[in-house]
Amino acid sequence: MCLLMSLVRKPLIAPLVLPSVLLALAVSIVPVISETTSELMLGLKQLPYYLLLLVTVLSLVLNRTREAGAALLLIIVYYCIQTELQTPLSQPRPGSVYFLLSLLVPVGLILLSAMPEKRTIEPWGVAVALIAPVLLLVSILILQIRPDLHQVWLPRTGAPTILSSEGFYLFVGAVFSCLLIFFLTRESTRAGIFFAGVFSFATLNWLQVPMISTVMMLGAGISLFAGAISSMLSMLYSDELTGLLNRKALNREMEVLKPGDILVMADIDKFKVLNDTHGHDTGDEVLKLVAALMAEVGEKGKAYRYGGEEFSFVFRNRETDKVLDALQAIRKKIASYHISIRNRSRRPKNHKSGASYRKNTQSSKTIRTSVSMGVVILKEGENPNEALKRADAQLYRAKESGRNCICSNLR
């Protein structure tokens, strides 16, 4: 369960780990797969279709239209390889199809990575998902107009691969562009598109290697499938407003707690007054800011949004004094933070005018808030829900003690 909970978070490196492992595994098993029996090879060749089709459907259901578009693109690429590129590329038809794939696939990947993520039923969402079919229609049209494209394609001089210079550099540029977009946005869907480009590049660049297209497309399909599952877990276990783990995640975590683990209930002081005074939009901003600060808690603590303005922490197998120090540090950080209040009635219409407005105006009004906390240790034989109630009682004791403090029952 701890592993599932960790998938909800959105660090920079995590979305790259599994696809990288799959890529290394695919490269290592290609020679082995190429020596299997013909019956097994025939069965393996069908797997990418089923897997990528499953990814397409799942991604559309989860409104991950970019990944759906990438899966459709890979299905088309794999189909073209299996039906059109099983004869020598020196022949007119295979050579032309290969040349088109080497140019249009990276173009499709760049478009998928750059376009915004929208819901499947929205016009932009439909447009993203249909990039691959549109590129297929463009390819068919080009082949009708220029059936002699095989004469244009020439492998790079002295290279052990078969991509043309145009295709090679376009692919490399597309892959690095997708990686750069992922680093700038840190969106897991764009990591999936980046690796779809890597697997496609490996397939087309070393197409002469037996079974490489099957192995690489399976690797790409598993990578995209893992991304879709990660997104589904995020929807189940993360709070939409704050990005913290939600109460359902806390309930699952409490199922595996052991005696000695530490539970914390926290609450934003006078949040209703803040909401009534400054409005719900400001209240949401305060919730997001407090959540972001709570997520930085030390001692390997996990922060959860319990509901409303209430939060929880769980510390497993940690020293009590160090946990209290970590909580005090977060409490002080929140209490000292100046929160800017924006005048929404004067909000600029676009980013450009907003930047100009901020440059030429004085800093906006700020407010400060604080949190109170209650801390308990899970006792031997105690139900974690009872321990949470005790933490809640300590929280209210902190409220009665003047707020912006921590009360604990660590016996």
ABEGO torsion letter per residue (X at the ends): XAAAAAAABBBAAAAAAAAAAAAAAAAAAAAAAAABBAAAAAAAAAAAAAAAAAAAAAAAAAGBAAAAAAAAAAAAAAAAAAAAAABBAABAAAAAAAAAAAAAAAAAAAAAAABBBBBAABAAAAAAAAAAAAAAAAAAAAAAABAAAAAABBBBBGBABABBAAAAAAAAAAAAAAAAAAAAAGBAAAAAAAAAAAAAAAAAAAAABBGAAAAAAAAAAAAAAAAAAAAAAAAAABBAAAGBBBAAAAAAAAAABBBGBBBBBBBBBGAAAAAAAAEAAAAAAAAAAAAAAAAABBGGBBBBBAEEABBBBBBBGBBAAAAAAAAAAAAAAAAABBBBBBBAAABBABAAAAAAAAAABBBBBBBBBBBBBBBBBBBBGBBAAAAAAAAAAAAAAAAAAGEGBBBBBAX
